[in-house]
Amino acid sequence: MDSEGLRLVATALAIGLAAIGPGVGIGIIVSGALQAIGRNPEIQGTVVTYMFLGIAFTEALAIFGLVISFLIGFKVL
């Protein structure tokens, strides 16, 4: 396997592994929000706001992984 092939494997691993963490994190965030709303429906608006804020921060990690994979793929790193 030459350096081009290794770089492509590294690119795929970078985005693949970067998507696993946020996927699990978003599932945990939504699960916790649904449990909180189920226990106390009056705070739904507040919980949903914080849930979307947490989802946005968690999804930023996947975007960082995407940027790193682009940098590896375009021979910047």
N, C-alpha and C positions, 0 to 999 in steps of 0.2 A: 504494500500500500504506500503510495507516495504522499508527499506533504499536502497536495490538493485534496486527496481523499480524507486524510486525517483532519484537515480544516473543516471539511463538510460534516464529518462526524461530530466534531466539537461544536459546530454551529447547531446541529440538531439536538445534541445533548443540552446545550445551554438553554434553548427555548423550551425543550421538553421538561427539564428539571425545574426551570423557573415557573412553569405553569402548574406544577403539582402543589406547591405550597399555597399559593393563593386560592387554588381550587378547594383545598381542604379548609383553609381559613374562612372563605366565604360561606362554606357549608356550616361551620361552627357558629359564625356570626348570625346567620339566618335562623339556625336552630335555637340559639339563645334568645333571639328577639321573639320568635314565635312562642317560646315557653313563657317569656315575661308577659307578653300580651295575653296569653291564655290564663295566666294567674291574676293579672290585673288589667282588664280591658280599658280602663279609664286613661291609662298612660300610653295608649297606642301611638298618638302623634309624636310624642317625645322619643319613644323607642324606635319608631320607624326612621325618624330623622338621624338618630345616632347610628342606626343600622346602616343606612346609606352612606354615612360618613365613614364608617368602618370598612364598608365594601370598597369605597373609593381608595382609601389608603392601602388596603390589601391588594387591590388590582394594580396599584402603582408598582408593586414588586414585580408583577408579571411584565409590565411595560419596561422596567429596567432590564429584565432578562432578555426581552426582545431586542432592546438596543444593543446589549452585549453580543447577542447572536449576530446581529447585523455587522457589528464591528469586527467580529471574528470572520464572518463570511466575506467581507470586503477587504480583508487583509490589512485592517487598520491596527489591530492588536498583534 
